[in-house]
């Protein structure tokens, strides 16, 4: 089975082989009438389409003195719903420029098959259905518009694409999984012995075939290895709740050129281990060498050292200076265009800003160094293989009290040591001249929300009172960013839109700029629809609008880990003064239950004292990531929370 971030080099794959019976080859144009007649895909009745066959073959050849990577694609798709008709329009990017980067797209052919009262018909793709679209000076799209596409059609097409081999042009990533079911994904690659590629395998789907064999490649007058992989019945990839990015989970094979060994001509190693990657960055004019040119920061550093003696104050002041004087342009990077230039321009990307912070902290006297990482939407890094392209972000690092302290100066709402949400992606690499290593990106803060309501219920079932919400940790970071961007009026307007049963007469916000304190929102409010009156009975929803009403985990099974990014704490407390003449005759049962291995806890307690009902509901998730094996417990945990939060308190007029 392909496990997530499982990485296997070519030499390891030589030892692997599947003993399953090899599926028969699929021939172009060989379509079964039952497939054309099919109305619903039996293995996924909700599918808008199904990829019946996704075939790819990659090999190397010599053309015009250049070594080309040639890929032949053969795709067969069944259109089941109108929403999938766009799959009949295919766009293939092609690089068109002079020199050795020119790509070639040839041998395009295709057919559309339809059912005509039980008999299949066939429409041929013609030249007038293929046209070019310019995307940039060097990139064009070849657009294919398949003929006579309708609900129920089967489309089949193939083409050959040739790409010049280079360090940057590796064989195209092969995806075994798509957004719709794939009945058979079949990939074959033949690699001459002159070239050594790492094959980086990712995902969760089992291989129906994993075969490799020695072959003779006459064009290169050398032996080589041919690999053949097949995945059968791949389910549609669905964007489930609480994942990073789909590239972390999709079943696929990536390729990375490691070395070239051309006898008597060229021997070159392109591979990087992390020590080499570390050295490369330290020597880079756009990275490590910039940290040696800190003269423009000396006066600022001297002022900070003179004014502040406490270490914490010095660090905070340095961070504040960078935050206030260099604005983040919203872009991620690991290289800087030049720290002095950015300092003068007063705007820059993540690398510009955080490398400048490293430089300033060094001037103050700290052993500050950069940490490179990959943001959540960019995918996880590979700790087994050092791939520079996997990194897209930089933060600053110092050791304080024997612990790693990671600092990001792109955002004024972040505390020192707190990384933005997009950087909470498991691990990064500390670029250090003497002690480089992986560092954990686990958050030091939690996502904390505390809510408190004090309400009075009148005889008509309407409620009036005060509501307070406190945001701390990542909740405060998110709320402050929104509050700063939108302003008080817009922030309040969005609250009113979300709370349709609230009528807010007064709103007050505290600590919206003070990141060392929780941000608070206080409202004078009237609420409706949380008490149902029926004759002499009242039914109170004690969680009002703040309860969990839906389980985000709906599937019976889960293939992927659940990634919350940070621990979560939610507390809701409320008191309700009931109208005179009413008595509480029924309350939900108090409960307390936990996830296995202290992974989370939920408590829900309701008490009645004279004419007051109090409710306290607490929910905590103590881990950032839960495995698929823990999913059934997590799903049941949420089911119980939703059930409890929907229960009512029953009142009766005496």
BAVOMI-203839 format. One line per 8 residues: their letters; for each residue x, y, z of C-alpha. Coordinates in nm, 3 decimals, decimal comma. Example, Ala and Ser with C-alpha at 12.3 -4.5 7.8 and 13.67 -1.06 7.14 Angstrom:
residues 2
as	1,230 -0,450 0,780  1,367 -0,106 0,714
END
This chain:
residues 654
xxxxxxxx	0,000 0,000 0,000  0,120 0,352 -0,075  0,143 0,532 0,257  0,138 0,907 0,282  0,479 1,065 0,227  0,625 0,721 0,167  0,933 0,782 -0,047  1,101 0,510 -0,245
xxxxxxxx	1,400 0,559 -0,470  1,450 0,361 -0,789  1,704 0,133 -0,625  1,453 0,039 -0,357  1,180 -0,023 -0,608  1,396 -0,285 -0,777  1,335 -0,511 -0,481  0,957 -0,476 -0,493
xxxxxxxx	0,719 -0,674 -0,708  0,353 -0,760 -0,696  0,250 -1,117 -0,755  -0,107 -1,032 -0,852  -0,218 -1,140 -1,197  -0,132 -0,870 -1,446  -0,442 -0,703 -1,595  -0,477 -0,727 -1,972
xxxxxxxx	-0,365 -0,425 -2,180  -0,632 -0,174 -2,281  -0,651 -0,106 -2,655  -0,756 0,228 -2,798  -1,103 0,207 -2,948  -1,191 -0,123 -2,782  -1,509 -0,009 -2,602  -1,768 -0,243 -2,451
xxxxxxxx	-2,130 -0,158 -2,536  -2,229 -0,210 -2,170  -2,003 0,080 -2,075  -2,169 0,306 -2,331  -2,514 0,208 -2,197  -2,417 0,253 -1,829  -2,633 0,513 -1,651  -2,488 0,495 -1,299
xxxxxxxx	-2,146 0,382 -1,180  -2,223 0,086 -0,948  -1,928 0,148 -0,716  -2,017 0,515 -0,659  -2,374 0,607 -0,750  -2,307 0,976 -0,675  -2,025 1,005 -0,930  -2,076 1,261 -1,205
xxxxxxxx	-1,822 1,077 -1,418  -1,585 0,783 -1,396  -1,242 0,750 -1,551  -1,264 0,406 -1,706  -0,898 0,405 -1,801  -0,614 0,646 -1,733  -0,302 0,519 -1,904  0,041 0,673 -1,929
xxxxxxxx	0,373 0,556 -2,068  0,698 0,749 -2,032  1,026 0,673 -2,206  1,341 0,853 -2,319  1,450 0,906 -2,678  1,698 1,111 -2,880  1,556 1,374 -3,116  1,766 1,629 -3,303
xxxxxxxx	2,060 1,572 -3,074  1,851 1,630 -2,761  1,735 1,377 -2,505  1,357 1,393 -2,484  1,119 1,264 -2,219  0,827 1,126 -2,417  0,491 1,063 -2,257  0,196 0,892 -2,424
xxxxxxxx	-0,142 0,952 -2,261  -0,454 0,741 -2,318  -0,769 0,844 -2,132  -1,122 0,701 -2,138  -1,400 0,875 -1,942  -1,770 0,799 -1,893  -1,988 1,111 -1,854  -2,273 1,031 -1,615
xxxxxxxx	-2,414 1,376 -1,534  -2,440 1,712 -1,708  -2,209 1,861 -1,446  -1,924 1,654 -1,597  -1,968 1,771 -1,958  -1,668 2,001 -1,917  -1,448 1,691 -1,915  -1,499 1,684 -2,288
xxxxxxxx	-1,284 1,998 -2,311  -0,918 1,910 -2,257  -0,637 2,164 -2,208  -0,275 2,054 -2,246  0,002 2,305 -2,163  0,294 2,313 -2,407  0,617 2,517 -2,379  0,697 2,691 -2,705
xxxxxxxx	1,026 2,874 -2,716  1,344 2,852 -2,915  1,630 2,640 -2,791  1,630 2,327 -2,581  1,309 2,397 -2,385  1,074 2,349 -2,681  0,800 2,089 -2,622  0,615 1,896 -2,890
xxxxxxxx	0,258 1,765 -2,887  0,165 1,516 -3,159  -0,048 1,213 -3,247  -0,370 1,355 -3,105  -0,669 1,132 -3,168  -1,005 1,074 -3,007  -1,360 0,946 -3,030  -1,690 1,007 -2,854
xxxxxxxx	-1,919 0,707 -2,807  -2,293 0,739 -2,745  -2,582 0,497 -2,707  -2,843 0,511 -2,985  -3,133 0,290 -2,878  -2,902 0,010 -2,768  -2,645 0,051 -3,047  -2,321 0,243 -2,983
xxxxxxxx	-2,231 0,529 -3,218  -1,886 0,678 -3,271  -1,788 1,039 -3,353  -1,428 1,111 -3,451  -1,219 1,398 -3,321  -1,118 1,610 -3,622  -0,851 1,877 -3,670  -1,100 2,162 -3,656
xxxxxxxx	-1,181 2,057 -3,298  -0,819 2,116 -3,190  -0,692 2,471 -3,149  -0,425 2,674 -2,972  -0,454 2,933 -2,698  -0,168 3,156 -2,586  -0,124 3,162 -2,208  0,207 3,355 -2,196
xxxxxxxx	0,506 3,433 -2,415  0,635 3,078 -2,374  0,333 2,868 -2,275  0,045 2,773 -2,503  -0,255 2,550 -2,443  -0,360 2,292 -2,695  -0,736 2,275 -2,647  -0,931 1,969 -2,753
xxxxxxxx	-1,309 1,987 -2,785  -1,450 1,635 -2,807  -1,744 1,595 -3,050  -2,108 1,528 -2,965  -2,067 1,529 -2,587  -2,381 1,463 -2,387  -2,493 1,298 -2,068  -2,405 0,929 -2,106
xxxxxxxx	-2,117 0,979 -2,351  -1,788 0,792 -2,331  -1,492 0,999 -2,449  -1,157 0,852 -2,541  -0,847 1,039 -2,650  -0,470 0,998 -2,666  -0,167 1,210 -2,750  0,212 1,214 -2,735
xxxxxxxx	0,404 1,490 -2,558  0,782 1,530 -2,579  0,975 1,741 -2,329  1,352 1,809 -2,337  1,524 1,639 -2,044  1,681 1,874 -1,788  1,720 1,916 -1,414  1,396 2,114 -1,401
xxxxxxxx	1,209 1,893 -1,649  1,148 1,564 -1,473  0,894 1,305 -1,589  0,547 1,442 -1,516  0,394 1,346 -1,181  0,154 1,057 -1,227  -0,173 1,072 -1,031  -0,354 0,746 -0,963
xxxxxxxx	-0,646 0,935 -0,812  -0,873 1,215 -0,931  -1,184 1,402 -0,822  -1,399 1,125 -0,973  -1,357 0,746 -0,944  -1,081 0,592 -1,155  -1,154 0,233 -1,255  -0,800 0,167 -1,374
xxxxxxxx	-0,489 0,385 -1,357  -0,199 0,232 -1,547  0,147 0,388 -1,559  0,466 0,258 -1,718  0,808 0,426 -1,729  1,131 0,303 -1,889  1,454 0,465 -1,766  1,797 0,416 -1,928
xxxxxxxx	2,074 0,312 -1,690  2,247 0,645 -1,755  1,985 0,825 -1,546  1,900 0,772 -1,182  1,565 0,909 -1,066  1,414 0,909 -0,723  1,056 0,792 -0,731  0,864 0,952 -0,450
xxxxxxxx	0,541 0,768 -0,383  0,254 0,921 -0,193  -0,097 0,825 -0,089  -0,303 0,545 0,057  -0,422 0,329 -0,231  -0,288 -0,026 -0,281  -0,106 -0,115 -0,600  -0,272 -0,391 -0,800
xxxxxxxx	0,053 -0,422 -0,995  0,404 -0,315 -0,897  0,640 -0,464 -1,152  0,991 -0,388 -1,270  1,218 -0,559 -1,518  1,544 -0,515 -1,707  1,505 -0,405 -2,068  1,740 -0,322 -2,353
xxxxxxxx	1,711 0,034 -2,485  1,866 0,017 -2,829  1,844 0,390 -2,897  2,084 0,454 -2,609  2,276 0,129 -2,656  2,228 0,052 -2,289  2,010 -0,151 -2,059  1,747 0,010 -1,844
xxxxxxxx	1,467 -0,055 -1,601  1,099 -0,057 -1,686  0,848 0,000 -1,406  0,479 -0,076 -1,433  0,224 0,038 -1,173  -0,151 -0,020 -1,174  -0,415 0,096 -0,927  -0,766 -0,042 -0,964
xxxxxxxx	-1,093 0,111 -0,843  -0,947 0,430 -0,699  -1,227 0,616 -0,520  -1,292 0,981 -0,599  -1,069 1,206 -0,394  -1,292 1,423 -0,180  -1,179 1,727 0,013  -1,258 1,606 0,363
xxxxxxxx	-1,275 1,822 0,673  -0,946 1,898 0,847  -0,680 1,811 0,593  -0,384 2,020 0,476  -0,379 2,015 0,096  -0,485 1,742 -0,145  -0,127 1,693 -0,270  -0,041 1,549 0,073
xxxxxxxx	-0,299 1,272 0,033  -0,350 1,196 -0,336  -0,196 0,869 -0,451  0,075 0,962 -0,699  0,436 0,913 -0,809  0,678 1,207 -0,827  1,016 1,203 -0,999  1,339 1,379 -0,906
xxxxxxxx	1,660 1,352 -1,110  1,932 1,232 -0,872  2,230 1,168 -1,101  2,351 1,127 -1,459  2,628 0,881 -1,541  2,715 0,901 -1,910  3,030 0,695 -1,965  3,339 0,895 -2,069
xxxxxxxx	3,129 1,210 -2,103  2,950 1,316 -1,788  2,909 1,207 -1,429  2,705 1,442 -1,217  2,515 1,411 -0,892  2,209 1,635 -0,870  2,078 1,490 -0,547  2,079 1,683 -0,223
xxxxxxxx	2,086 1,549 0,125  1,993 1,794 0,396  2,354 1,878 0,477  2,415 1,971 0,114  2,090 2,166 0,103  2,202 2,348 0,418  2,539 2,433 0,260  2,376 2,549 -0,063
xxxxxxxx	2,150 2,791 0,124  2,428 2,927 0,344  2,637 3,002 0,034  2,347 3,146 -0,166  2,364 3,517 -0,252  1,988 3,529 -0,200  1,991 3,359 0,139  2,289 3,300 0,369
xxxxxxxx	2,520 3,563 0,222  2,255 3,831 0,278  2,276 3,765 0,652  2,639 3,882 0,649  2,545 4,228 0,520  2,375 4,375 0,824  2,539 4,716 0,840  2,214 4,900 0,773
xxxxxxxx	2,071 4,745 1,094  2,357 4,834 1,331  2,210 5,162 1,458  1,871 5,004 1,524  2,031 4,710 1,706  2,246 4,943 1,915  1,941 5,146 2,018  1,751 4,831 2,122
xxxxxxxx	2,047 4,702 2,328  2,091 5,037 2,500  1,724 5,086 2,581  1,637 4,729 2,688  1,835 4,493 2,909  1,577 4,216 2,942  1,607 3,945 2,676  1,230 3,915 2,622
xxxxxxxx	1,196 4,291 2,575  1,481 4,299 2,324  1,331 4,020 2,115  0,983 4,173 2,121  1,118 4,517 2,027  1,317 4,373 1,735  1,008 4,192 1,608  0,793 4,503 1,651
xxxxxxxx	1,044 4,710 1,456  1,040 4,476 1,155  0,660 4,441 1,167  0,607 4,818 1,169  0,872 4,911 0,913  0,849 4,636 0,651  0,503 4,531 0,533  0,436 4,181 0,403
xxxxxxxx	0,323 4,181 0,039  0,133 3,853 0,082  0,387 3,640 -0,107  0,582 3,339 0,017  0,943 3,264 -0,071  1,267 3,126 0,068  1,497 3,367 -0,116  1,533 3,743 -0,074
xxxxxxxx	1,591 4,000 -0,346  1,831 4,181 -0,108  1,771 4,280 0,255  1,896 4,638 0,227  1,684 4,694 -0,083  1,377 4,557 0,097  1,456 4,771 0,402  1,457 5,083 0,185
xxxxxxxx	1,148 4,975 -0,009  0,963 4,893 0,318  0,777 4,600 0,169  0,870 4,240 0,096  0,775 3,874 0,095  0,805 3,624 0,380  1,173 3,554 0,309  1,262 3,924 0,287
xxxxxxxx	1,096 4,003 0,618  1,199 3,706 0,828  1,557 3,693 0,699  1,579 4,060 0,795  1,451 3,967 1,141  1,725 3,701 1,165  1,982 3,965 1,068  1,854 4,213 1,329
xxxxxxxx	1,847 3,952 1,606  2,207 3,862 1,521  2,309 4,226 1,547  2,149 4,238 1,892  2,357 3,936 1,994  2,140 3,629 1,945  2,236 3,310 1,762  1,948 3,363 1,522
xxxxxxxx	1,906 3,148 1,213  1,642 3,086 0,947  1,401 2,794 0,943  1,268 2,699 0,600  0,932 2,526 0,579  0,640 2,448 0,354  0,302 2,607 0,416  -0,005 2,388 0,455
xxxxxxxx	-0,138 2,470 0,108  0,202 2,386 -0,042  0,224 2,035 0,103  0,448 1,868 0,358  0,824 1,845 0,323  1,001 1,511 0,279  1,230 1,442 0,571  1,383 1,147 0,383
xxxxxxxx	1,484 1,349 0,078  1,602 1,708 0,061  1,401 1,871 -0,217  1,448 2,247 -0,233  1,124 2,295 -0,427  0,928 2,156 -0,131  1,005 2,471 0,071  0,832 2,804 0,022
xxxxxxxx	0,853 2,999 0,351  1,107 3,124 0,606  1,075 3,208 0,975  1,335 3,312 1,232  1,473 3,080 1,502  1,652 3,133 1,830  1,697 2,911 2,132  1,555 3,055 2,451
xxxxxxxx	1,569 2,876 2,785  1,681 2,562 2,603  1,377 2,555 2,374  1,322 2,639 2,008  1,154 2,975 1,958  1,016 3,034 1,609  0,925 3,390 1,514  0,735 3,535 1,220
xxxxxxxx	0,733 3,910 1,158  0,495 3,914 0,862  0,189 3,964 1,083  0,139 4,220 1,358  -0,119 3,998 1,529  0,123 3,714 1,606  0,282 3,676 1,946  0,654 3,602 1,961
xxxxxxxx	0,686 3,225 1,922  0,352 3,192 1,745  0,347 3,088 1,380  0,063 3,176 1,142  -0,186 2,898 1,077  -0,052 2,832 0,728  0,291 2,748 0,875  0,166 2,478 1,113
xxxxxxxx	0,282 2,196 0,889  0,462 1,941 1,107  0,834 2,018 1,058  1,082 2,260 0,906  1,458 2,272 0,855  1,687 2,489 1,066  1,954 2,636 0,837  2,252 2,658 1,073
xxxxxxxx	2,628 2,676 1,000  2,713 2,421 1,271  2,400 2,245 1,395  2,138 2,218 1,120  1,839 1,997 1,199  1,467 1,946 1,168  1,252 2,149 1,406  0,893 2,089 1,507
xxxxxxxx	0,630 2,333 1,387  0,383 2,220 1,653  0,207 2,530 1,790  0,279 2,669 2,134  -0,068 2,827 2,142  -0,415 2,673 2,134  -0,734 2,787 1,966  -0,934 2,908 2,266
xxxxxxxx	-1,286 3,048 2,280  -1,476 3,131 2,596  -1,841 3,242 2,583  -2,062 3,361 2,863  -2,431 3,453 2,847  -2,651 3,605 3,118  -3,008 3,602 2,994  -3,358 3,662 3,129
xxxxxxxx	-3,653 3,478 2,973  -3,988 3,659 2,965  -4,334 3,500 2,963  -4,345 3,505 2,582  -4,023 3,305 2,556  -3,809 3,597 2,442  -3,465 3,642 2,598  -3,274 3,955 2,683
xxxxxxxx	-2,935 4,001 2,844  -2,561 4,016 2,791  -2,328 3,799 2,590  -1,949 3,796 2,607  -1,702 3,614 2,385  -1,331 3,592 2,461  -1,083 3,499 2,190  -0,738 3,368 2,286
xxxxxxxx	-0,451 3,196 2,107  -0,526 3,127 1,741  -0,886 3,233 1,782  -0,762 3,578 1,889  -0,515 3,589 1,600  -0,792 3,518 1,350  -1,042 3,758 1,511  -0,789 4,042 1,529
xxxxxxxx	-0,692 4,001 1,164  -1,058 4,018 1,062  -1,131 4,309 1,296  -0,832 4,508 1,166  -0,917 4,439 0,804  -1,291 4,508 0,824  -1,321 4,758 1,108  -1,569 4,753 1,394
xxxxxxxx	-1,883 4,823 1,189  -1,818 4,554 0,930  -1,709 4,306 1,199  -2,036 4,368 1,385  -2,235 4,345 1,063  -2,091 3,999 0,996  -2,181 3,889 1,350  -2,539 4,004 1,293
xxxxxxxx	-2,554 3,813 0,964  -2,432 3,497 1,134  -2,661 3,537 1,436  -2,996 3,585 1,266  -3,185 3,532 1,592  -2,996 3,807 1,772  -3,090 4,172 1,799  -2,780 4,356 1,921
xxxxxxxx	-2,841 4,695 2,081  -2,484 4,757 2,198  -2,145 4,615 2,102  -1,809 4,671 2,266  -1,471 4,528 2,167  -1,166 4,519 2,393  -0,798 4,438 2,333  -0,831 4,429 1,955
xxxxxxxx	-0,472 4,561 1,933  -0,325 4,416 2,253  -0,192 4,077 2,145  -0,074 3,983 2,494  -0,437 3,975 2,614  -0,745 3,787 2,492  -0,967 3,989 2,260  -1,317 4,039 2,398
xxxxxxxx	-1,652 4,108 2,237  -1,944 4,217 2,459  -2,303 4,254 2,343  -2,631 4,371 2,487  -2,867 4,142 2,304  -3,221 4,014 2,262  -3,263 3,659 2,135  -3,559 3,482 1,981
xxxxxxxx	-3,640 3,128 1,868  -3,435 2,959 2,140  -3,744 2,910 2,356  -4,050 2,737 2,215  -4,377 2,808 2,396  -4,659 2,551 2,376  -4,955 2,612 2,606  -4,827 2,614 2,962
xxxxxxxx	-4,494 2,460 2,857  -4,164 2,614 2,748  -3,875 2,434 2,579  -3,535 2,604 2,613  -3,233 2,536 2,393  -2,965 2,605 2,655  -2,680 2,623 2,401  -2,874 2,897 2,211
xxxxxxxx	-2,682 2,966 1,886  -2,348 2,839 2,015  -2,389 2,463 2,010  -2,248 2,214 1,763  -2,543 2,122 1,542  -2,368 1,911 1,279  -2,096 1,648 1,285  -1,819 1,744 1,039
xxxxxxxx	-1,725 1,376 1,016  -2,001 1,210 0,815  -1,830 0,915 0,646  -1,828 0,579 0,820  -1,456 0,541 0,748  -1,171 0,779 0,685  -0,854 0,721 0,490  -0,665 1,037 0,581
xxxxxxxx	-0,546 1,179 0,914  -0,752 1,450 1,081  -0,536 1,761 1,107  -0,670 2,036 1,336  -0,332 2,219 1,317  -0,356 2,322 1,683  -0,521 2,203 2,007  -0,873 2,341 2,058
xxxxxxxx	-1,054 2,456 2,372  -1,415 2,576 2,371  -1,611 2,679 2,679  -1,971 2,798 2,692  -2,129 2,916 3,016  -2,477 3,060 3,050  -2,733 3,146 3,313  -3,104 3,182 3,238
xxxxxxxx	-3,351 3,350 3,471  -3,687 3,185 3,407  -4,018 3,375 3,424  -4,217 3,384 3,746  -4,461 3,099 3,785  -4,255 2,851 3,581  -4,061 2,554 3,713  -3,802 2,331 3,547
xxxxxxxx	-3,942 1,978 3,514  -3,677 1,818 3,292  -3,310 1,881 3,211  -3,062 1,697 2,990  -2,848 1,447 3,172  -2,506 1,575 3,278  -2,224 1,398 3,095  -1,848 1,377 3,078
xxxxxxxx	-1,666 1,163 2,824  -1,323 1,151 2,665  -1,136 1,029 2,360  -0,890 0,741 2,404  -0,539 0,821 2,523  -0,644 1,160 2,656  -0,703 1,286 2,301  -0,997 1,507 2,396
xxxxxxxx	-1,270 1,567 2,650  -1,629 1,691 2,660  -1,831 1,786 2,965  -2,185 1,920 2,974  -2,344 2,017 3,304  -2,681 2,182 3,370  -2,791 2,288 3,717  -3,110 2,448 3,847
xxxxxxxx	-3,116 2,670 4,154  -3,446 2,839 4,237  -3,537 3,042 3,926  -3,200 3,010 3,750  -3,071 2,754 3,504  -2,695 2,736 3,452  -2,519 2,547 3,179  -2,149 2,480 3,135
xxxxxxxx	-2,027 2,303 2,824  -1,657 2,240 2,766  -1,491 2,079 2,466  -1,120 2,021 2,416  -0,908 1,849 2,154  -0,564 1,801 2,301  -0,385 1,677 1,992  -0,323 1,850 1,661
xxxxxxxx	-0,348 1,533 1,451  -0,558 1,217 1,480  -0,493 0,901 1,281  -0,750 0,726 1,059  -0,764 0,452 1,324  -0,885 0,713 1,573  -1,153 0,839 1,334  -1,437 0,611 1,457
xxxxxxxx	-1,383 0,738 1,812  -1,369 1,099 1,692  -1,687 1,057 1,488  -1,875 0,902 1,781  -1,736 1,173 2,010  -1,879 1,443 1,782  -2,210 1,256 1,747  -2,252 1,268 2,124
xxxxxxxx	-2,162 1,638 2,135  -2,417 1,725 1,865  -2,682 1,516 2,039  -2,618 1,679 2,376  -2,605 2,032 2,233  -2,946 1,982 2,072  -3,121 1,869 2,390  -3,370 2,100 2,563
xxxxxx	-3,468 2,208 2,910  -3,843 2,171 2,976  -4,030 2,430 3,184  -4,391 2,417 3,299  -4,616 2,689 3,432  -4,730 2,598 3,782
END
